[in-house]
Amino acid sequence: MSQEELLKKCEDMDDPSVMGACRVMLKTMAEKEEQVEDESPQTYLEMASSLKPEDVSKVLQLALKVRESQKIKDPEVKNAASRLIRAIEMS
């Protein structure tokens, strides 16, 4: 599935498994203190606590960046991003 298809699929997504995967990824990134370029001013924990269905596409974009990033090496963060992407693909 292409990035465009994934982004379109998650517009206003309210799937509990996807929302949970978003929160897990954001919290894992906060715990591991990982950063991705072009960040919003909001922290990952703030994003996780105020997550709304319309935010899923933003978190998906972050997950795609994490998955492709050569700077992020932590396997927990990479796995959380991959799980989110798979959850959206399967929804």
C-alpha positions as CSV (number, residue, x, y, z in Angstrom):
1,M,0.0,0.0,0.0
2,S,1.4,3.4,-0.9
3,Q,1.9,6.3,1.5
4,E,-0.9,8.2,-0.2
5,E,-3.3,5.3,0.1
6,L,-2.4,4.9,3.8
7,L,-2.9,8.6,4.5
8,K,-6.2,8.6,2.7
9,K,-7.3,5.5,4.6
10,C,-6.7,7.1,8.0
11,E,-8.7,10.3,7.5
12,D,-10.9,10.6,10.6
13,M,-10.1,7.0,11.5
14,D,-11.7,6.0,14.8
15,D,-10.5,2.4,14.9
16,P,-9.5,1.5,18.6
17,S,-6.6,-0.7,17.5
18,V,-5.2,2.0,15.3
19,M,-5.7,4.7,18.0
20,G,-3.9,2.4,20.5
21,A,-1.0,1.8,18.1
22,C,-0.7,5.6,17.7
23,R,-0.5,6.1,21.4
24,V,2.0,3.3,21.9
25,M,4.3,4.7,19.2
26,L,4.2,8.2,20.6
27,K,4.8,7.0,24.2
28,T,7.6,4.8,23.1
29,M,9.3,7.7,21.2
30,A,8.9,9.8,24.3
31,E,10.4,7.1,26.6
32,K,13.3,6.5,24.3
33,E,13.7,10.3,23.7
34,E,13.8,9.9,20.0
35,Q,13.2,12.9,17.8
36,V,12.2,13.2,14.1
37,E,13.1,16.3,12.0
38,D,10.3,18.8,11.3
39,E,8.6,18.3,14.6
40,S,5.6,20.0,15.8
41,P,6.0,22.0,19.0
42,Q,3.8,19.5,20.9
43,T,5.7,16.7,22.7
44,Y,5.0,13.1,21.9
45,L,3.3,12.6,25.3
46,E,1.0,15.6,24.7
47,M,0.1,14.2,21.3
48,A,-0.7,10.8,22.8
49,S,-2.9,12.2,25.6
50,S,-4.9,14.5,23.3
51,L,-5.1,12.1,20.2
52,K,-8.2,12.5,18.1
53,P,-9.2,10.5,15.0
54,E,-8.2,13.4,12.8
55,D,-4.7,13.2,14.2
56,V,-4.0,9.7,12.9
57,S,-2.7,10.8,9.6
58,K,-0.2,13.1,11.3
59,V,1.0,10.2,13.5
60,L,1.2,7.9,10.4
61,Q,3.4,10.5,8.7
62,L,5.6,10.4,11.8
63,A,5.7,6.6,11.7
64,L,6.7,6.5,8.1
65,K,9.5,8.9,8.9
66,V,10.6,6.7,11.8
67,R,10.6,3.6,9.7
68,E,12.8,5.2,7.0
69,S,15.1,7.1,9.4
70,Q,18.7,6.0,9.5
71,K,19.2,8.1,12.7
72,I,16.6,6.2,14.8
73,K,18.2,2.9,15.7
74,D,16.0,1.8,18.7
75,P,14.2,-1.4,17.7
76,E,11.2,-0.7,20.1
77,V,10.6,2.6,18.3
78,K,11.0,1.0,14.9
79,N,8.6,-1.8,15.8
80,A,6.0,0.6,17.2
81,A,6.1,2.5,13.9
82,S,5.8,-0.7,11.9
83,R,2.8,-1.9,14.1
84,L,1.0,1.3,13.5
85,I,1.5,1.1,9.8
86,R,0.3,-2.5,9.7
87,A,-2.8,-1.6,11.9
88,I,-3.8,1.0,9.4
89,E,-3.2,-1.3,6.4
90,M,-5.4,-4.0,8.0
91,S,-8.2,-1.7,9.1
